[in-house]
Amino acid sequence: MRRLDWAGLMRAGMRGLGLSPAAFWQLTPVELAVMLGVAAGPAPITRARLEELARAFPDGRSEGGEDGDG
């Protein structure tokens, strides 16, 4: 389990971003990451990737030969 560097995060938020302590503690980790310019997750899916997935996993009949909606 990774431990958070609270002292480093507080320095970045309060000294680097100029946040008050109250404003710092009201942020969610994602909000702080965005403010610091840290990627907060994987890149959004592109249309090309969506189409690739749709070809690989088409909607329609299941393996048993029945429609998937009932």
Biotite code that builds the C-alpha atoms (Angstrom):
import biotite.structure as struc

atoms = struc.array([
    struc.Atom([0.000, 0.000, 0.000], chain_id="A", res_id=1, res_name="MET", atom_name="CA", element="C"),
    struc.Atom([1.402, 3.394, -1.042], chain_id="A", res_id=2, res_name="ARG", atom_name="CA", element="C"),
    struc.Atom([1.407, 6.104, 1.584], chain_id="A", res_id=3, res_name="ARG", atom_name="CA", element="C"),
    struc.Atom([0.529, 9.669, 0.661], chain_id="A", res_id=4, res_name="LEU", atom_name="CA", element="C"),
    struc.Atom([3.169, 12.357, 1.081], chain_id="A", res_id=5, res_name="ASP", atom_name="CA", element="C"),
    struc.Atom([0.903, 14.710, 3.032], chain_id="A", res_id=6, res_name="TRP", atom_name="CA", element="C"),
    struc.Atom([3.676, 17.200, 3.775], chain_id="A", res_id=7, res_name="ALA", atom_name="CA", element="C"),
    struc.Atom([4.572, 17.393, 0.085], chain_id="A", res_id=8, res_name="GLY", atom_name="CA", element="C"),
    struc.Atom([0.924, 17.706, -0.952], chain_id="A", res_id=9, res_name="LEU", atom_name="CA", element="C"),
    struc.Atom([0.332, 20.464, 1.591], chain_id="A", res_id=10, res_name="MET", atom_name="CA", element="C"),
    struc.Atom([3.445, 22.346, 0.395], chain_id="A", res_id=11, res_name="ARG", atom_name="CA", element="C"),
    struc.Atom([2.294, 22.020, -3.236], chain_id="A", res_id=12, res_name="ALA", atom_name="CA", element="C"),
    struc.Atom([-1.238, 23.155, -2.404], chain_id="A", res_id=13, res_name="GLY", atom_name="CA", element="C"),
    struc.Atom([-0.572, 25.923, 0.071], chain_id="A", res_id=14, res_name="MET", atom_name="CA", element="C"),
    struc.Atom([2.806, 27.238, -1.014], chain_id="A", res_id=15, res_name="ARG", atom_name="CA", element="C"),
    struc.Atom([2.758, 26.294, -4.695], chain_id="A", res_id=16, res_name="GLY", atom_name="CA", element="C"),
    struc.Atom([-0.900, 27.027, -5.465], chain_id="A", res_id=17, res_name="LEU", atom_name="CA", element="C"),
    struc.Atom([-1.435, 29.639, -2.768], chain_id="A", res_id=18, res_name="GLY", atom_name="CA", element="C"),
    struc.Atom([-4.399, 27.837, -1.202], chain_id="A", res_id=19, res_name="LEU", atom_name="CA", element="C"),
    struc.Atom([-5.467, 28.566, 2.353], chain_id="A", res_id=20, res_name="SER", atom_name="CA", element="C"),
    struc.Atom([-5.381, 25.553, 4.681], chain_id="A", res_id=21, res_name="PRO", atom_name="CA", element="C"),
    struc.Atom([-9.185, 25.483, 4.721], chain_id="A", res_id=22, res_name="ALA", atom_name="CA", element="C"),
    struc.Atom([-9.359, 25.528, 0.899], chain_id="A", res_id=23, res_name="ALA", atom_name="CA", element="C"),
    struc.Atom([-6.697, 22.783, 0.690], chain_id="A", res_id=24, res_name="PHE", atom_name="CA", element="C"),
    struc.Atom([-8.594, 20.448, 3.033], chain_id="A", res_id=25, res_name="TRP", atom_name="CA", element="C"),
    struc.Atom([-11.882, 21.012, 1.186], chain_id="A", res_id=26, res_name="GLN", atom_name="CA", element="C"),
    struc.Atom([-10.425, 19.683, -2.089], chain_id="A", res_id=27, res_name="LEU", atom_name="CA", element="C"),
    struc.Atom([-10.896, 16.110, -3.222], chain_id="A", res_id=28, res_name="THR", atom_name="CA", element="C"),
    struc.Atom([-7.731, 14.245, -4.280], chain_id="A", res_id=29, res_name="PRO", atom_name="CA", element="C"),
    struc.Atom([-8.879, 14.465, -7.915], chain_id="A", res_id=30, res_name="VAL", atom_name="CA", element="C"),
    struc.Atom([-9.404, 18.234, -7.674], chain_id="A", res_id=31, res_name="GLU", atom_name="CA", element="C"),
    struc.Atom([-5.923, 18.679, -6.189], chain_id="A", res_id=32, res_name="LEU", atom_name="CA", element="C"),
    struc.Atom([-4.393, 16.476, -8.901], chain_id="A", res_id=33, res_name="ALA", atom_name="CA", element="C"),
    struc.Atom([-6.081, 18.538, -11.624], chain_id="A", res_id=34, res_name="VAL", atom_name="CA", element="C"),
    struc.Atom([-4.905, 21.794, -10.050], chain_id="A", res_id=35, res_name="MET", atom_name="CA", element="C"),
    struc.Atom([-1.348, 20.435, -9.880], chain_id="A", res_id=36, res_name="LEU", atom_name="CA", element="C"),
    struc.Atom([-1.479, 19.283, -13.512], chain_id="A", res_id=37, res_name="GLY", atom_name="CA", element="C"),
    struc.Atom([-1.204, 15.603, -12.654], chain_id="A", res_id=38, res_name="VAL", atom_name="CA", element="C"),
    struc.Atom([-3.075, 13.174, -14.904], chain_id="A", res_id=39, res_name="ALA", atom_name="CA", element="C"),
    struc.Atom([-6.139, 12.085, -12.975], chain_id="A", res_id=40, res_name="ALA", atom_name="CA", element="C"),
    struc.Atom([-6.827, 8.902, -14.912], chain_id="A", res_id=41, res_name="GLY", atom_name="CA", element="C"),
    struc.Atom([-6.633, 7.196, -18.250], chain_id="A", res_id=42, res_name="PRO", atom_name="CA", element="C"),
    struc.Atom([-7.088, 9.146, -21.456], chain_id="A", res_id=43, res_name="ALA", atom_name="CA", element="C"),
    struc.Atom([-10.649, 9.317, -22.791], chain_id="A", res_id=44, res_name="PRO", atom_name="CA", element="C"),
    struc.Atom([-11.628, 6.675, -25.322], chain_id="A", res_id=45, res_name="ILE", atom_name="CA", element="C"),
    struc.Atom([-11.349, 7.737, -28.967], chain_id="A", res_id=46, res_name="THR", atom_name="CA", element="C"),
    struc.Atom([-13.916, 7.054, -31.684], chain_id="A", res_id=47, res_name="ARG", atom_name="CA", element="C"),
    struc.Atom([-11.422, 4.710, -33.389], chain_id="A", res_id=48, res_name="ALA", atom_name="CA", element="C"),
    struc.Atom([-10.997, 2.679, -30.172], chain_id="A", res_id=49, res_name="ARG", atom_name="CA", element="C"),
    struc.Atom([-14.770, 2.567, -29.644], chain_id="A", res_id=50, res_name="LEU", atom_name="CA", element="C"),
    struc.Atom([-15.265, 1.253, -33.186], chain_id="A", res_id=51, res_name="GLU", atom_name="CA", element="C"),
    struc.Atom([-12.505, -1.321, -32.647], chain_id="A", res_id=52, res_name="GLU", atom_name="CA", element="C"),
    struc.Atom([-14.231, -2.547, -29.482], chain_id="A", res_id=53, res_name="LEU", atom_name="CA", element="C"),
    struc.Atom([-17.622, -2.633, -31.232], chain_id="A", res_id=54, res_name="ALA", atom_name="CA", element="C"),
    struc.Atom([-16.144, -4.890, -33.940], chain_id="A", res_id=55, res_name="ARG", atom_name="CA", element="C"),
    struc.Atom([-14.493, -7.140, -31.372], chain_id="A", res_id=56, res_name="ALA", atom_name="CA", element="C"),
    struc.Atom([-17.605, -7.368, -29.167], chain_id="A", res_id=57, res_name="PHE", atom_name="CA", element="C"),
    struc.Atom([-20.673, -6.879, -31.381], chain_id="A", res_id=58, res_name="PRO", atom_name="CA", element="C"),
    struc.Atom([-24.170, -6.579, -29.961], chain_id="A", res_id=59, res_name="ASP", atom_name="CA", element="C"),
    struc.Atom([-26.635, -9.208, -31.077], chain_id="A", res_id=60, res_name="GLY", atom_name="CA", element="C"),
    struc.Atom([-27.270, -12.848, -30.462], chain_id="A", res_id=61, res_name="ARG", atom_name="CA", element="C"),
    struc.Atom([-25.637, -14.555, -27.516], chain_id="A", res_id=62, res_name="SER", atom_name="CA", element="C"),
    struc.Atom([-23.777, -17.843, -27.818], chain_id="A", res_id=63, res_name="GLU", atom_name="CA", element="C"),
    struc.Atom([-26.995, -19.711, -27.026], chain_id="A", res_id=64, res_name="GLY", atom_name="CA", element="C"),
    struc.Atom([-28.680, -18.251, -30.097], chain_id="A", res_id=65, res_name="GLY", atom_name="CA", element="C"),
    struc.Atom([-31.102, -16.047, -28.151], chain_id="A", res_id=66, res_name="GLU", atom_name="CA", element="C"),
    struc.Atom([-31.396, -12.285, -28.311], chain_id="A", res_id=67, res_name="ASP", atom_name="CA", element="C"),
    struc.Atom([-29.759, -10.537, -25.378], chain_id="A", res_id=68, res_name="GLY", atom_name="CA", element="C"),
    struc.Atom([-32.805, -8.486, -24.405], chain_id="A", res_id=69, res_name="ASP", atom_name="CA", element="C"),
    struc.Atom([-35.169, -10.955, -22.925], chain_id="A", res_id=70, res_name="GLY", atom_name="CA", element="C"),
])
